[in-house]
Amino acid sequence: MTLAVDVFLRDADGQWNVLDVPEGCNDSAGFENWRETVWGSAPVRALGATYLPVLASSDLYVEASDVPDFLRELALLREHLEAVVAAVGERTDLVESRLDNIEAAALRAREIGGGVLIW
């Protein structure tokens, strides 16, 4: 299995509705084991990441109000990508492409006032 990243909107009752992935976009957020081995890893936590490490124990729901902070966390990981991939033993291009997908979803969410779901 793989992790997927999606954008969601909350309706008037507070229920979330997952939006379709736009054509030409990729929803892959990594392999299932990346919950612990990459996104929830000690090197990612050591950077001060707080959103992505949640994946080690559950799905991640980033509410619309938290998307700007989430984007800052993604930028932090991107800034330290080489060190992270070296520490977790993954290929840079694989992690970078999944980070690109997550960031693209977060940017779409910010644009429409939605949230981000990684599951």
C-alpha positions as protocol buffer text, in pm:
chain_id: "A"
residue {
  index: 1
  type: MET
  ca { x: 0 y: 0 z: 0 }
}
residue {
  index: 2
  type: THR
  ca { x: 95 y: 360 z: -41 }
}
residue {
  index: 3
  type: LEU
  ca { x: 15 y: 680 z: 139 }
}
residue {
  index: 4
  type: ALA
  ca { x: -209 y: 925 z: -42 }
}
residue {
  index: 5
  type: VAL
  ca { x: -231 y: 1301 z: 0 }
}
residue {
  index: 6
  type: ASP
  ca { x: -563 y: 1471 z: -61 }
}
residue {
  index: 7
  type: VAL
  ca { x: -730 y: 1806 z: -12 }
}
residue {
  index: 8
  type: PHE
  ca { x: -1050 y: 1828 z: 187 }
}
residue {
  index: 9
  type: LEU
  ca { x: -1314 y: 2089 z: 256 }
}
residue {
  index: 10
  type: ARG
  ca { x: -1541 y: 2101 z: 558 }
}
residue {
  index: 11
  type: ASP
  ca { x: -1912 y: 2145 z: 496 }
}
residue {
  index: 12
  type: ALA
  ca { x: -2152 y: 2354 z: 705 }
}
residue {
  index: 13
  type: ASP
  ca { x: -2190 y: 2064 z: 950 }
}
residue {
  index: 14
  type: GLY
  ca { x: -1814 y: 2032 z: 996 }
}
residue {
  index: 15
  type: GLN
  ca { x: -1793 y: 1708 z: 801 }
}
residue {
  index: 16
  type: TRP
  ca { x: -1497 y: 1681 z: 567 }
}
residue {
  index: 17
  type: ASN
  ca { x: -1530 y: 1605 z: 201 }
}
residue {
  index: 18
  type: VAL
  ca { x: -1225 y: 1478 z: 15 }
}
residue {
  index: 19
  type: LEU
  ca { x: -1185 y: 1644 z: -324 }
}
residue {
  index: 20
  type: ASP
  ca { x: -1090 y: 1460 z: -639 }
}
residue {
  index: 21
  type: VAL
  ca { x: -724 y: 1481 z: -733 }
}
residue {
  index: 22
  type: PRO
  ca { x: -693 y: 1719 z: -1030 }
}
residue {
  index: 23
  type: GLU
  ca { x: -586 y: 1571 z: -1359 }
}
residue {
  index: 24
  type: GLY
  ca { x: -210 y: 1579 z: -1395 }
}
residue {
  index: 25
  type: CYS
  ca { x: -150 y: 1578 z: -1019 }
}
residue {
  index: 26
  type: ASN
  ca { x: -5 y: 1289 z: -824 }
}
residue {
  index: 27
  type: ASP
  ca { x: -146 y: 1194 z: -484 }
}
residue {
  index: 28
  type: SER
  ca { x: 137 y: 964 z: -371 }
}
residue {
  index: 29
  type: ALA
  ca { x: 285 y: 1063 z: -35 }
}
residue {
  index: 30
  type: GLY
  ca { x: 518 y: 764 z: -13 }
}
residue {
  index: 31
  type: PHE
  ca { x: 510 y: 401 z: 82 }
}
residue {
  index: 32
  type: GLU
  ca { x: 309 y: 285 z: 382 }
}
residue {
  index: 33
  type: ASN
  ca { x: 624 y: 210 z: 581 }
}
residue {
  index: 34
  type: TRP
  ca { x: 734 y: 572 z: 532 }
}
residue {
  index: 35
  type: ARG
  ca { x: 491 y: 662 z: 811 }
}
residue {
  index: 36
  type: GLU
  ca { x: 769 y: 560 z: 1050 }
}
residue {
  index: 37
  type: THR
  ca { x: 1082 y: 529 z: 838 }
}
residue {
  index: 38
  type: VAL
  ca { x: 1068 y: 871 z: 670 }
}
residue {
  index: 39
  type: TRP
  ca { x: 794 y: 1111 z: 784 }
}
residue {
  index: 40
  type: GLY
  ca { x: 793 y: 994 z: 1143 }
}
residue {
  index: 41
  type: SER
  ca { x: 1167 y: 927 z: 1163 }
}
residue {
  index: 42
  type: ALA
  ca { x: 1401 y: 1064 z: 1427 }
}
residue {
  index: 43
  type: PRO
  ca { x: 1582 y: 1289 z: 1173 }
}
residue {
  index: 44
  type: VAL
  ca { x: 1253 y: 1451 z: 1068 }
}
residue {
  index: 45
  type: ARG
  ca { x: 1149 y: 1494 z: 1432 }
}
residue {
  index: 46
  type: ALA
  ca { x: 1492 y: 1639 z: 1515 }
}
residue {
  index: 47
  type: LEU
  ca { x: 1428 y: 1921 z: 1268 }
}
residue {
  index: 48
  type: GLY
  ca { x: 1128 y: 2021 z: 1478 }
}
residue {
  index: 49
  type: ALA
  ca { x: 865 y: 1878 z: 1246 }
}
residue {
  index: 50
  type: THR
  ca { x: 534 y: 1823 z: 1421 }
}
residue {
  index: 51
  type: TYR
  ca { x: 285 y: 1750 z: 1143 }
}
residue {
  index: 52
  type: LEU
  ca { x: 444 y: 1473 z: 936 }
}
residue {
  index: 53
  type: PRO
  ca { x: 559 y: 1270 z: 1240 }
}
residue {
  index: 54
  type: VAL
  ca { x: 190 y: 1219 z: 1329 }
}
residue {
  index: 55
  type: LEU
  ca { x: 185 y: 968 z: 1043 }
}
residue {
  index: 56
  type: ALA
  ca { x: 388 y: 725 z: 1254 }
}
residue {
  index: 57
  type: SER
  ca { x: 78 y: 661 z: 1464 }
}
residue {
  index: 58
  type: SER
  ca { x: -223 y: 779 z: 1261 }
}
residue {
  index: 59
  type: ASP
  ca { x: -348 y: 953 z: 950 }
}
residue {
  index: 60
  type: LEU
  ca { x: -266 y: 1323 z: 927 }
}
residue {
  index: 61
  type: TYR
  ca { x: -539 y: 1586 z: 906 }
}
residue {
  index: 62
  type: VAL
  ca { x: -409 y: 1940 z: 859 }
}
residue {
  index: 63
  type: GLU
  ca { x: -695 y: 2183 z: 908 }
}
residue {
  index: 64
  type: ALA
  ca { x: -721 y: 2485 z: 678 }
}
residue {
  index: 65
  type: SER
  ca { x: -599 y: 2720 z: 952 }
}
residue {
  index: 66
  type: ASP
  ca { x: -283 y: 2510 z: 993 }
}
residue {
  index: 67
  type: VAL
  ca { x: -191 y: 2482 z: 624 }
}
residue {
  index: 68
  type: PRO
  ca { x: 50 y: 2782 z: 634 }
}
residue {
  index: 69
  type: ASP
  ca { x: 243 y: 2620 z: 922 }
}
residue {
  index: 70
  type: PHE
  ca { x: 236 y: 2288 z: 740 }
}
residue {
  index: 71
  type: LEU
  ca { x: 386 y: 2453 z: 431 }
}
residue {
  index: 72
  type: ARG
  ca { x: 663 y: 2597 z: 650 }
}
residue {
  index: 73
  type: GLU
  ca { x: 733 y: 2245 z: 780 }
}
residue {
  index: 74
  type: LEU
  ca { x: 755 y: 2113 z: 425 }
}
residue {
  index: 75
  type: ALA
  ca { x: 999 y: 2394 z: 337 }
}
residue {
  index: 76
  type: LEU
  ca { x: 1208 y: 2298 z: 640 }
}
residue {
  index: 77
  type: LEU
  ca { x: 1226 y: 1937 z: 523 }
}
residue {
  index: 78
  type: ARG
  ca { x: 1315 y: 2049 z: 173 }
}
residue {
  index: 79
  type: GLU
  ca { x: 1593 y: 2268 z: 315 }
}
residue {
  index: 80
  type: HIS
  ca { x: 1740 y: 1966 z: 497 }
}
residue {
  index: 81
  type: LEU
  ca { x: 1642 y: 1700 z: 243 }
}
residue {
  index: 82
  type: GLU
  ca { x: 1992 y: 1565 z: 177 }
}
residue {
  index: 83
  type: ALA
  ca { x: 2059 y: 1510 z: 547 }
}
residue {
  index: 84
  type: VAL
  ca { x: 1719 y: 1347 z: 601 }
}
residue {
  index: 85
  type: VAL
  ca { x: 1747 y: 1105 z: 309 }
}
residue {
  index: 86
  type: ALA
  ca { x: 2102 y: 1012 z: 409 }
}
residue {
  index: 87
  type: ALA
  ca { x: 1984 y: 938 z: 762 }
}
residue {
  index: 88
  type: VAL
  ca { x: 1679 y: 734 z: 660 }
}
residue {
  index: 89
  type: GLY
  ca { x: 1847 y: 551 z: 371 }
}
residue {
  index: 90
  type: GLU
  ca { x: 1606 y: 651 z: 95 }
}
residue {
  index: 91
  type: ARG
  ca { x: 1674 y: 791 z: -251 }
}
residue {
  index: 92
  type: THR
  ca { x: 1661 y: 1168 z: -273 }
}
residue {
  index: 93
  type: ASP
  ca { x: 1450 y: 1169 z: -590 }
}
residue {
  index: 94
  type: LEU
  ca { x: 1185 y: 943 z: -431 }
}
residue {
  index: 95
  type: VAL
  ca { x: 1147 y: 1150 z: -116 }
}
residue {
  index: 96
  type: GLU
  ca { x: 1163 y: 1476 z: -310 }
}
residue {
  index: 97
  type: SER
  ca { x: 890 y: 1370 z: -553 }
}
residue {
  index: 98
  type: ARG
  ca { x: 658 y: 1271 z: -266 }
}
residue {
  index: 99
  type: LEU
  ca { x: 738 y: 1596 z: -89 }
}
residue {
  index: 100
  type: ASP
  ca { x: 648 y: 1776 z: -413 }
}
residue {
  index: 101
  type: ASN
  ca { x: 310 y: 1597 z: -419 }
}
residue {
  index: 102
  type: ILE
  ca { x: 238 y: 1687 z: -57 }
}
residue {
  index: 103
  type: GLU
  ca { x: 337 y: 2048 z: -114 }
}
residue {
  index: 104
  type: ALA
  ca { x: 124 y: 2074 z: -428 }
}
residue {
  index: 105
  type: ALA
  ca { x: -179 y: 1947 z: -233 }
}
residue {
  index: 106
  type: ALA
  ca { x: -109 y: 2192 z: 50 }
}
residue {
  index: 107
  type: LEU
  ca { x: -89 y: 2480 z: -199 }
}
residue {
  index: 108
  type: ARG
  ca { x: -420 y: 2374 z: -356 }
}
residue {
  index: 109
  type: ALA
  ca { x: -573 y: 2355 z: -8 }
}
residue {
  index: 110
  type: ARG
  ca { x: -446 y: 2701 z: 84 }
}
residue {
  index: 111
  type: GLU
  ca { x: -589 y: 2843 z: -238 }
}
residue {
  index: 112
  type: ILE
  ca { x: -942 y: 2720 z: -164 }
}
residue {
  index: 113
  type: GLY
  ca { x: -942 y: 2737 z: 216 }
}
residue {
  index: 114
  type: GLY
  ca { x: -923 y: 2360 z: 256 }
}
residue {
  index: 115
  type: GLY
  ca { x: -719 y: 2118 z: 458 }
}
residue {
  index: 116
  type: VAL
  ca { x: -476 y: 1840 z: 378 }
}
residue {
  index: 117
  type: LEU
  ca { x: -524 y: 1471 z: 451 }
}
residue {
  index: 118
  type: ILE
  ca { x: -245 y: 1214 z: 431 }
}
residue {
  index: 119
  type: TRP
  ca { x: -373 y: 860 z: 474 }
}
